[in-house]
């Protein structure tokens, strides 16, 4: 059946029913079919067939993905106004770490002397923006090279505790924070990466300020509370949690209950995230570019959000 100007019947999963196919309010011509000769601004038969072929390629790609991932990914790919935000800090020599030595690098060949340029890096797995694999804290749980791709493409929501963290460096995400988020933004999606935004990223260039240790050497920075972590696991079937600090647990924690809860449930954690205030609280998709480090307890990752 041919209906001129038929709107897109598969809108982006996070778009409201009132949202137009394009943000400028114009109908998405690639989703409609003109009957007979194209009208002004329409597309001809050859162009239509070409677009249909491209759409078929996209559909084939989507069919190879889990349904929830395909819907999110293809929705973003077909949006002309799709946005991207890097949630990753630049991996630098001297980047702050919770423990072990800071990353270091050296130039081993140069274009001038050798015809090409390359560096040698030395760093522990938990450096920079990085993922904690389940086996990081729990023996026998999965390691970095055992996490399948479908777990690394996930909805992301952002729990903002920055106002509280500005006056309390030991602030932790609570169940009350999660409930308040859902009242305002809707239910946390199944399989989501739940990220804490505390504003701590502004300290990333100064390890002393980022760790914020007291005279006894105890760190003070925000993280998740154990009650919130357990509530998410029991009630929302999340994929993992993320923080813009050095640890999933807040700085003073000496027993790491959040690590044990999240990783023990075969979920993952991501630490040292960036730019969480620049993505929507709900409605974005995160792509976690984890290298499948052999037997890795985790490792540096490029995390990108799109919506």
N, C-alpha and C positions, 0 to 999 in steps of 0.2 A: 504494500500500500504506500502510495506516495503522498506525503503531506508537506506542503511548502512551509518552511520556517519551523519545523518540528524541533523543539528544544532538546537539549541533551537529556536523555532519560536515565543517565547514570552520573549524577553530580558527584563532586568530591564528597567523601563520606563525612567530612567535618563541616560542610557548608550547610547553612540553614535553608529551609525550603523556599525562603523569599530571596535568596541570593541569586543574581543573574549568572548566566554561563560565563560571562567575562566581567571583571570588576568595573569596566567602563560602562556596563549596562547594556551593551550590544549583544544580540544573540550570537552563539557560537556557530558560525556558518559551516564549520567542518562537521558539526553534528546534525545539521539539517539537510534535507534533499529538496532541491527545486524541481517542480513538475514542469516538463516541457522545456522551452528555451529559458536560459537564466535571465532573471531580471537584473536591473542595475545593481551592481554590488554583489551579484550572485556568482556562482562558479559554473564553468562549462562542463560538458560531459567528460572530456578528457581529464580535466583537473579533478572532477569528482571521482573518477575511477582511480586516479593516482592516489588520492587521499584515502579511498576505500582500501586500496592495497596496503598502504602504510598502516591503516587502522587494523587490518588483519594481522600484520606483523606484530603490532603491539598486543593484540589479543592473544596471539600465540605465546608471547613472552609472559603475559599475565597468567596464562593457564599453567605455566611451569612453576608458579609460586604458590604458597599457601594462600587461601582465599582472602584472608584479612590483609596480608601483605600486598597481594596483587591489587586489591581495591585501593589501598592507600597509595601504593607506588604509581599505578596507572592514573589515578586521580590527579596526582601531582604532575606527572609527565604531560598530561593533556591540558593542564592549565597554562595559558600563555603568560600568566602573571605569577607563576610559581616562584617562591622565594627560598633562598638558602642562607644558612647561617653556620659558620664554623664554630663548634663548641670546644675547640681544641687550642690549648696554649702552644705557642711555638716551642719546639723541643730545643732547649738551649743548654750549653755547657753551664753548669752551676745552678740549674733549675732546682728549686727546693724539693727535698725528699723527707719522708718520715724517718727513715733510718738508712743505713748504708751510705756510701759516698755519693756525692753529687755527680751527675753526668759530666764527662769530659770528652774532648775531641782533639784530634791533631790532623793536619794536612799531610797526606802521605805521597801524593803526586800533584804536580801543577801542569797547567796547559803549557806554560812557557818552557818548562824543563822536560816534560814527559809527553806532551801532546794531548793530555786529558787531565781532568781534575777529580780528586777523590779524597775522602776523609776516613779516618778510623775513629769510631766512638767506643767509649766504655761506660756502661751504665747498668744498674740493677733493673730487674723487670718492672719494678713499681716506681718508675720515674716518669715525670711529665704527666700529661693527661693519659690515664691508663686504666685498664680493666683488671679487676680481681676475679680470677676464675674460681669456681667452687672449690677446687682442690688447693687453693691458697691457704685455707684454714682447716679443711676437713680431709683427712687421709682417705683416699679411695674415690673421692668425688672427681668430677670431670676437670680436665686441664684445658689450657687455651686451644690446643689443636683438636679438642674433642667437641667444641661448641659448634653446632651446625649454623649455616648462614641464616636460616629463618629466625633464629633467636637474636640475631644481630641487626635486624630491621624491625623496628618496634615503635608504637606510639610513644610519645614522650609528654609528660605533664610536669609543670614546674610549681613547686610549693615555695612561696616567697616568705621567708622569715627574716628578711633583711632589716626591718625596723627593729625587731627585738634583738637581733645579733649586733646591731650598732651600739647597744648599751650593755649587752650581755654576751661576751665572747664564747661562753659555754652553752649558748642556746642550742636547743635540740628540737627537731620536728616532733610534734606530738599528735596523738589521735585527734585532739581538738583542731589542730591545724588542717588535718586531712578532711575532717567533716566540714570545716569552714570552706575549704577549697571546693568541695563537692556542692555545697549549697550555692556557691557563686558560679561555678563553671560546669557543673554536671559530674556525673559518676566517672571515676577513674577507669579508663578502659581496661578490659582484660588483656594481659600480656604487655602492659605498659612498663616503660622505664620511668620511675618516679624520681624526679630530680629536685634537690634542695637548692634554692638560691638564697645565699646569705650575704652576698656582696663581698665575700672574702677575697675574691679574685684580684681586687685592687692591690693586694699585698704581694702578689706573685713575684715581683722583682726583688724582694728582700726576704731572704730565708728566715732571718730572725723575727721579722714582723709576721711572716706567714705561719711559723710554728708558734709564735707568741708564748714562749716558755717563761715560767716564773723562776724565782731564785732557786727553787728545788728541782728545776728541770722539767716540771710538768707543763705539757702543752695546753693551750687554751684557744680553741677554735670550735665553730659549730659543727653539728652532725645530726644524725638521726637518733631518736630515742628508741629504746628496745620495744616499748609498747606500740609505737607507730609501726616499726618494722614487722612485728608479729601481727598486728591488725591488717596490714597490707597483704601478708602471706595468707592469712586465714580468710579474708573477706574479699580480696580483689584479684587474686591469682596473677600477681605482677610478674614481669620478666626480670626485674632487678631494680636497684636504686642507684642514684648518682648524687654526687656532692661537688661543690666548688671549693673544697678544702682538701687537706691531706688524708682524711680518713672518713669512712662511713660512720664510725662512732665519733662522738665529739672529743675534743682534745684531752680532757682529764681522764677519759676512760682507760683503765688499766687491765680490764678483762675482756674487752672487745665483744660484748654480747650481740651487737648488731651484725658484725662480721659472721659470727657463728650461726646466727639465725638465718641470715640471707644466703650465705654460701652453703650452709648446711642443708638448705632446702633446694640446692642445685640451681639457685639463681646466681646472678653476678652483680658486682658493684663496680661503679666507675668513679674515679676520684680525680680531682683537679680539673673539673669542667670549667669552661669559659663561656661568657656571653649568654647565660641563661636568661638574663633580663631582657634580651632582644628577640626572644621567640614567644609565640603565644603561650599562655598558661596551659592551654589544652588545644589540640588540633594539629600539632606537628608530628612528623614522623622522623625518628632518629635512625641514622645509618652508622653503625659502630664498626669502623674499619680496623678490626683487630687482626694483626698478623697471626697466623696459626703457628706460634712459636712451639717448637717440639718440646713436649713435656713441660710447657710453660705454666707457671703458677698465675700467670696473667701477662700483661705487657702493654707497652705504649700503644695507643690507638688513635686514629683520626675519627672524631665523632662529628657528624654533620646533621643538621636538622633542616627539613624542608616542609613547606606548607603552602 
